[in-house]
Amino acid sequence: MTQHLFVGEIADAAAPANGAAELYRWSEGFGSSVGTDIPALIETDDVTPAGPGGLFVGRRIYLPLRYVAACTVRVTPIIDFNQTLSATTRSFAAPASPTTATITAALAQTLTYIRVRIEVLSRTGAVEFYQPSIAGKALTGAYSAVAEAQG
C-alpha cells in the first residue's frame, strides 16, 4: 500500500474546500459527485512480517486515519491469501476540525502473509488513510530452500 491514500480532499487546518465530499472531480459539469456519499474499498498488498516462509503471530493491526466529517470505516484482516478474519467497524462523528484516529483490529493468529481490506461504508466528507502497521512476534524467520540446498 502506498504511504498515503486519500478519499476526497482535506484542508490543512481550516474547514474543507467545497469539493471535500467528493471522491473525485473532473470538472463542474462532468464527473462531479456533489452531495453524493461515495463508499470506497481498498486492499493492501500481501506482506510477510517474518519474511517469505516465516511464521508470525499477529496480535493487532493499526490503521491511522484523518477525517473531516462523519464516517464509518470497516477493517478486515486477510491472512495467508484467503482466510478472512473478523472485521472491525468504527464510526466517527463529525469533528469541529480535521481529526486523526487509529482503528485497532485484533488478530491473534499465526500467519505468513497478511493484507488489509479497508472499506469506507459511509462518509459525509473526506477521509485519509495512512500506512497500516501490525503488532506481533516472529516465530520463525524466512526459509530459503536455495540456501539449504547449497549448505
N, C-alpha and C positions, 0 to 999 in steps of 0.2 A: 504494500500500500504506500502511496506517496506520503510525504511528511505532513501534508496539509490538504484537506479536501473541504470544500465549502459548498453549501446549497444556498443560493441567494447571495446577498452581499451584506456586510456589516460595516458600519462606520466605526472608526476607532473608539470614540467615547461618546459621541453625540447620538441623537435619535437616528434610526436608519433612514437611508435615502428612500425616495418614492418607490423605487423598484425592489426594495428589500424582500418583499414576499414572493418574488418570482424565482423560479429555478433558473430560468434563462430569459433573455430578451434580445431579439434580433433588432427590432425597431418598434416604434409606436404602433404600427399597423400590422406587422407580420411577426408571428412567433411570440407575441406578448401574452402573458398569462395573468393579467391584472386581477387581483382579488381571488385567485384560484389557489386552493391548498394542494400542492403537488407533493405526493409522497416520494420517497427515494429508497432504493435498495442498493447497497454497496457490499461487496465481499472482498476481503483482503486476499492476497496471495497466500498459499500454503507456506508455512515456515517450520523449521526444525530447531526448536530451542536447544537441544542437546547435540545437534549435528545430524547428518543423514545416518539413519540406522541407530541412533542413540535413543535411550528411553528417558523421558522427562515426566516428573509428577507435577502436573499443573494444579495450582491452588486457586488462582483468580486471574481474571482479565480485567484490565483497567482501560476505559475508553474516555479520554478527556474530550470535552466539547465546549463550545461557546454558543450562546443563543441570545436573541434579542426579543423574542416573543414566546408565547406558549407553544410547547411542542411535546410530542410523545415519541420516544425512541425505544426500539427493541434491539437487544444484542444477543446473538445466538452463536455460541462456540461450535465449531465443526472440527472433530479430530479424526486423524488417520483417513482422510479423504471423504468419508461418507457417514460418519457417526455424528448425528446432530444431538447436541446436549440441550438441556433445559434453557429456555430463553429467559432473559431478564428484561422487563419492561419498566421504563421510568417516564413519568410525566412531569413536566416543569411548567410552573405558572409563569405568566408574563412578568419579566423583571422591569424595574424602573430604568435600568441602563443595561448595556450588554453584560452578560454574566457568564462565568465559567463554572463548570461542574465536572464530575467524573462519575461515570456509571461503572459499578463493580459487578462483575458476573462471576459466580462461583463455578469452579471446575471440578476439583477433587477427582482427577482422572490421570491415569498413566497414559502417555501418548508419545508418538514420534513426530507427527505432523499436526499442525493446527492452523485454522484460518477463522476469521470472524465475519459473520454476516451482520450488517448494521442496517436496520430498517427505520426510516422516518415514517411513522404511521400517520401523524398529523402535525401540522405546524401552521402558524399564522405569521411567521417571519423567518428570517434567515437562521440557519444552524451551521456551525463549522465543526468538523471533526479533526482531531489531531491523532498522531501515531498511537495505536493501541499498544499496551505492554502486557506481559504475562509474568506472574509471580509463581515460583515453584522451585524445584530442585532436580538436577540431573541425576539419574540413577546410574546410567552407563553413558560413556562417550560414543562418538561416531565410530562405526566399524568400517574398515576398509578391507575388502576381500583381496585387493591387489597387494596391499602391504603384507597381509597374512601369507599369501602365496609366495612372495619374494623372501619372507623371513627365513 
